């Protein structure tokens, strides 16, 4: 045990920041601990449902005359009695009850696995978005520096009549817009940090490390391994176990009763009785229970089919989204390179008064928007493998 703990601590010491966040969340998440407690409860249930119910002990007075309401020699049949009874549930019922508990435990395990997958996905996505706020802030600061440079150039040209007051005002407006975006980026970063803390269950000082992600493999997808389907199949198996149990509900439960009577004037007596339940209302009760479970099973199977369709749709949408975003990123990068070449030529023409400042400013805006879009596309492309991983 100590060796395993040592290996875990050693691997954690070499793990990255994101891995440490995930490890801490999986170990300390209240939602996961809730599932762990439920698993333990089902273990107890599996054990106690195999046992018999507690016996009943009773005592009483029998055949008492009205004028002497107590056992006496004048009334030979009066007696004091004591006894006990025990209901004996058939072993097949108890074993099937235990099977239901085992299937409920397996369903809870499947639910916990699904929760872990979703928790890891959410932490990765929030951490990735948090990282990209720094990249976006860096880009916005570079844009702000470009605006400051353009403003200095425009003021100089304004003195010589090669720029207008409208040009200066448009640059001022652009600077305000960039400052507004910088404030929004910082707010997003703080919000994402709060979400990460809530998911992890503690507040960590984040340094920010790049995430190494492989491209999504859409060709080797096996839907049957999806935690969403596993959880549904586990629910189906639990219902099937409940159906087996309902099918034997009509079998009689046996009750054993033993009674001892002490009589004042005659010899003591004892009685032994055995009783069992009769399925008189089987067609109105037990048969309907079986039909109820059958319908629930059919509903569960339809739910599985619907989940398969939902997963196929989600995976197909991710594939289309990935291919389109990858192509858009390629085109965006080509456009950025093209706009940079155009910008060099236009700046040269503007320097010799052969181009209008508004055209130059418009080209700068187009370039800045393209660079911001490129960051958004990169973030989306890196998010898709994380979302796909949670589905499988």
C-alpha positions in Angstrom: 0.0 0.0 0.0 2.8 2.4 0.9 4.6 1.5 -2.4 1.5 2.3 -4.4 1.1 5.6 -2.5 4.7 6.4 -3.2 4.3 5.8 -6.9 1.2 8.0 -7.0 3.0 10.8 -5.2 6.0 10.4 -7.5 3.9 10.5 -10.7 2.0 13.5 -9.3 5.3 15.4 -8.7 6.2 15.0 -12.4 2.7 15.8 -13.6 1.8 19.1 -15.2 -0.4 21.8 -13.7 -3.6 20.6 -15.4 -3.0 16.9 -14.3 -2.6 18.1 -10.7 -5.9 20.0 -10.9 -7.7 16.9 -12.3 -6.1 14.6 -9.7 -7.2 16.9 -6.9 -10.7 17.2 -8.3 -11.2 13.5 -8.6 -9.9 12.9 -5.1 -11.9 15.7 -3.4 -15.0 16.4 -5.4 -18.1 16.2 -3.2 -20.1 14.9 -6.1 -17.7 11.9 -6.6 -17.6 11.3 -2.9 -21.4 11.1 -2.9 -21.2 8.3 -5.5 -18.5 6.5 -3.4 -20.9 6.6 -0.3 -23.7 5.3 -2.5 -21.5 2.4 -3.6 -20.8 1.5 0.0 -24.5 1.6 0.8 -25.3 -0.8 -2.0 -22.7 -3.2 -0.6 -24.5 -3.2 2.8 -27.8 -3.6 1.0 -26.6 -6.6 -0.9 -25.6 -8.2 2.4 -28.7 -7.5 4.5 -31.4 -8.3 1.9 -30.2 -12.0 2.1 -31.1 -12.1 5.8 -34.5 -13.0 7.2 -36.8 -10.4 8.9 -36.7 -10.1 12.6 -38.9 -12.6 14.5 -41.9 -11.4 16.5 -42.3 -12.3 20.2 -45.7 -12.1 21.8 -47.3 -12.7 25.2 -50.9 -12.8 26.3 -53.8 -14.1 28.4 -56.3 -16.6 27.0 -59.8 -17.7 27.9 -60.4 -15.4 30.8 -63.8 -15.3 32.6 -65.4 -11.9 33.0 -65.7 -12.1 36.7 -62.0 -13.2 37.1 -60.0 -11.6 34.3 -56.8 -13.6 35.1 -55.7 -17.2 34.8 -57.2 -19.2 37.7 -58.1 -22.8 38.8 -61.8 -22.1 38.5 -61.5 -21.7 34.8 -59.3 -24.6 33.6 -59.0 -23.3 30.0 -57.6 -19.9 31.2 -53.9 -19.6 30.5 -50.9 -17.4 30.2 -49.3 -17.7 26.8 -46.0 -16.7 25.3 -44.6 -17.4 21.8 -42.8 -16.2 18.8 -43.2 -16.1 15.0 -40.7 -16.0 12.2 -41.4 -15.1 8.6 -39.3 -17.2 6.2 -38.7 -15.5 2.9 -37.8 -17.9 0.1 -34.1 -18.0 -0.8 -34.8 -17.3 -4.4 -36.4 -14.0 -3.4 -33.5 -13.0 -1.2 -30.9 -13.9 -3.9 -32.8 -11.9 -6.5 -33.0 -8.9 -4.1 -29.2 -9.2 -3.7 -28.8 -9.3 -7.5 -30.9 -6.1 -7.8 -28.6 -4.4 -5.3 -25.5 -5.6 -7.2 -26.9 -4.1 -10.5 -27.8 -0.9 -8.7 -24.1 -0.7 -7.5 -22.9 -1.3 -11.1 -25.2 1.5 -12.3 -23.9 3.8 -9.7 -20.3 3.0 -10.8 -21.3 3.8 -14.4 -22.8 7.0 -13.2 -19.6 7.9 -11.3 -17.5 7.1 -14.4 -19.7 9.5 -16.4 -19.4 12.2 -13.8 -15.6 11.8 -13.8 -15.5 12.1 -17.6 -17.6 15.2 -17.5 -15.6 16.7 -14.6 -12.3 16.2 -16.5 -13.8 17.7 -19.7 -15.0 20.8 -17.9 -11.7 21.4 -16.1 -9.7 21.0 -19.4 -12.0 23.3 -21.3 -12.0 26.0 -18.6 -8.2 25.7 -18.2 -7.8 26.0 -22.0 -10.0 29.0 -22.2 -8.2 30.5 -19.2 -4.9 30.1 -21.1 -6.2 31.8 -24.2 -7.2 34.9 -22.3 -3.5 35.6 -21.9 -2.9 35.1 -25.6 -5.8 37.3 -26.4 -4.6 39.9 -24.0 -1.1 39.8 -25.5 -2.6 40.3 -29.0 -4.8 43.2 -27.8 -1.8 44.9 -26.2 0.0 44.6 -29.5 -3.0 46.1 -31.3 -3.0 48.9 -28.8 0.6 49.6 -29.5 -0.1 49.7 -33.2 -3.0 52.1 -32.5 -0.6 54.3 -30.5 1.9 54.3 -33.3 -0.7 55.1 -35.8 -2.0 57.9 -33.6 1.5 59.4 -33.3 1.9 59.2 -37.1 -1.6 60.7 -37.7 -0.9 63.6 -35.3 2.3 64.3 -37.2 0.6 64.2 -40.6 -2.3 66.3 -39.2 0.2 69.1 -38.6 1.2 68.9 -42.3 -2.4 68.6 -43.5 -2.1 65.0 -44.6 -4.6 63.7 -41.9 -7.9 65.1 -40.7 -9.5 65.5 -37.3 -11.9 62.7 -38.2 -8.8 60.4 -38.6 -7.6 61.3 -35.1 -11.1 60.8 -33.6 -11.4 57.4 -35.3 -8.1 56.3 -33.8 -9.3 57.5 -30.4 -12.4 55.4 -30.8 -10.3 52.4 -31.8 -8.2 52.8 -28.7 -11.3 52.9 -26.5 -12.6 49.8 -28.2 -9.3 47.9 -27.6 -9.2 49.0 -23.9 -12.8 47.8 -23.5 -11.8 44.4 -25.0 -8.8 44.3 -22.6 -11.2 44.8 -19.6 -13.5 42.1 -20.9 -10.6 39.7 -21.3 -9.5 40.2 -17.7 -13.1 39.7 -16.5 -13.3 36.5 -18.5 -10.1 35.3 -17.0 -11.3 36.0 -13.4 -14.6 34.2 -14.2 -12.9 31.2 -15.7 -10.6 31.0 -12.7 -13.6 31.0 -10.3 -15.2 28.2 -12.4 -12.0 26.2 -12.3 -11.8 26.6 -8.5 -15.5 25.5 -8.2 -14.8 22.4 -10.4 -11.6 21.5 -8.6 -12.9 22.2 -5.1 -10.0 24.4 -4.1 -8.2 27.5 -5.2 -4.8 27.0 -6.8 -2.3 29.6 -7.9 -2.2 28.8 -11.7 1.0 29.4 -13.6 -0.4 28.5 -17.0 1.1 25.6 -19.0 0.5 24.7 -22.6 -1.7 21.6 -23.2 -0.5 19.0 -25.5 -3.5 17.7 -27.4 -3.7 15.2 -30.2 -6.1 15.6 -33.0 -9.4 13.8 -32.7 -9.5 10.3 -34.2 -13.0 10.0 -35.7 -12.2 6.8 -37.6 -11.7 4.5 -34.6 -14.8 5.4 -32.6 -16.6 2.7 -30.6 -19.9 4.0 -29.3 -20.3 1.0 -27.0 -17.4 2.3 -24.9 -19.2 5.6 -24.3 -19.8 6.3 -20.6 -23.3 7.6 -21.6 -24.3 4.3 -23.1 -22.7 2.3 -20.4 -24.8 4.2 -17.8 -27.9 3.4 -19.8 -27.1 -0.2 -20.2 -26.4 -0.5 -16.5 -29.8 0.9 -15.8 -31.3 -1.6 -18.3 -29.6 -4.5 -16.5 -31.0 -3.2 -13.1 -34.5 -3.2 -14.5 -34.1 -6.7 -15.9 -33.0 -7.8 -12.4 -36.0 -6.1 -10.9 -38.2 -8.0 -13.5 -36.7 -11.3 -12.4 -37.6 -10.4 -8.8 -41.1 -9.4 -9.6 -41.7 -12.7 -11.4 -41.3 -14.6 -8.1 -43.2 -12.1 -6.0 -46.3 -14.4 -6.0 -44.4 -17.3 -4.4 -45.6 -17.8 -0.8 -43.7 -16.5 2.2 -43.8 -19.0 5.0 -44.5 -18.0 8.6 -43.6 -20.3 11.6 -45.4 -19.7 14.9 -44.7 -21.4 18.3 -46.8 -20.7 21.4 -46.5 -22.0 25.0 -49.5 -21.8 27.4 -49.2 -22.1 31.2 -52.5 -23.2 32.8 -53.1 -23.0 36.6 -55.1 -26.2 37.1 -54.1 -28.3 34.1 -51.0 -29.4 32.3 -49.2 -26.8 30.2 -49.6 -26.9 26.4 -47.8 -25.7 23.4 -48.9 -25.0 19.8 -47.0 -25.0 16.6 -48.5 -23.4 13.5 -47.3 -22.8 10.0 -48.8 -20.4 7.5 -48.0 -19.1 4.1 -49.3 -16.4 1.8 -51.8 -17.2 -0.9 -51.5 -15.4 -4.3 -55.2 -14.8 -4.4 -54.8 -11.4 -6.1 -51.9 -12.4 -8.4 -53.7 -11.3 -11.5 -54.4 -7.9 -10.0 -51.1 -7.4 -8.2 -48.1 -9.5 -9.0 -48.9 -9.9 -12.8 -49.3 -6.1 -13.1 -45.9 -5.6 -11.3 -44.3 -7.8 -14.0 -46.0 -5.9 -16.8 -44.9 -2.6 -15.2 -41.3 -3.7 -15.3 -41.5 -5.0 -18.8 -42.8 -1.6 -20.0 -40.0 0.1 -18.1 -37.5 -2.2 -19.8 -38.9 -1.3 -23.2 -38.7 2.4 -22.3 -35.1 1.9 -21.2 -34.2 0.2 -24.5 -35.8 3.1 -26.5 -33.8 5.4 -24.3 -30.6 3.6 -25.3 -31.5 3.9 -29.0 -32.1 7.6 -28.5 -28.8 8.0 -26.7 -27.0 6.3 -29.6 -28.6 8.7 -32.0 -27.7 11.6 -29.9 -24.1 10.4 -29.6 -23.8 9.9 -33.4 -25.3 13.3 -34.0 -22.9 14.9 -31.5 -19.9 13.2 -32.9 -20.9 14.0 -36.5 -21.3 17.7 -35.5 -17.9 17.7 -33.9 -16.4 16.2 -37.0 -18.0 18.8 -39.3 -17.1 21.5 -36.8 -13.5 20.3 -36.7 -13.0 20.1 -40.4 -14.7 23.4 -41.1 -12.7 25.2 -38.3 -9.4 23.7 -39.6 -10.1 24.9 -43.1 -11.2 28.3 -41.8 -8.0 28.5 -39.7 -5.9 27.8 -42.8 -7.8 30.4 -44.9 -7.6 32.9 -42.0 -3.8 32.5 -41.8 -3.5 32.9 -45.6 -5.6 36.1 -45.4 -3.5 37.4 -42.5 -0.3 36.9 -44.5 -2.0 38.6 -47.5 -3.2 41.5 -45.5 0.3 42.0 -44.0 1.7 42.3 -47.5 -1.1 44.7 -48.5 -0.4 46.7 -45.4 3.3 47.1 -46.2 2.4 48.4 -49.7 -0.3 50.7 -48.4 2.0 52.1 -45.6 4.6 52.9 -48.3 2.0 54.6 -50.5 0.6 56.5 -47.5 4.1 57.7 -46.6 4.3 59.3 -50.1 0.7 60.7 -49.9 -0.5 58.2 -52.5 -3.1 56.5 -50.2 -5.8 57.8 -47.8 -5.5 57.3 -44.1 -9.0 55.8 -43.9 -8.0 53.0 -46.3 -4.9 52.4 -44.1 -7.0 52.3 -40.9 -9.6 50.0 -42.6 -6.9 47.6 -43.5 -5.5 47.6 -40.0 -8.9 46.8 -38.6 -9.4 43.9 -41.0 -6.0 42.5 -40.0 -6.8 42.9 -36.3 -10.1 41.2 -36.6 -8.5 38.3 -38.6 -5.9 37.8 -35.8 -8.6 37.8 -33.1 -10.6 35.3 -35.2 -7.6 33.1 -35.6 -7.2 32.9 -31.8 -10.9 31.9 -31.5 -10.5 29.3 -34.2 -7.4 27.8 -32.5 -9.3 27.7 -29.2 -12.2 25.9 -30.8 -10.0 23.4 -32.6 -8.3 22.5 -29.3 -11.6 22.2 -27.5 -13.1 19.6 -29.9 -10.8 16.7 -29.0 -11.6 17.4 -25.3 -15.3 17.3 -26.0 -14.9 14.1 -28.1 -12.9 12.4 -25.4 -15.7 12.9 -22.9 -18.2 11.2 -25.2 -16.1 8.0 -25.6 
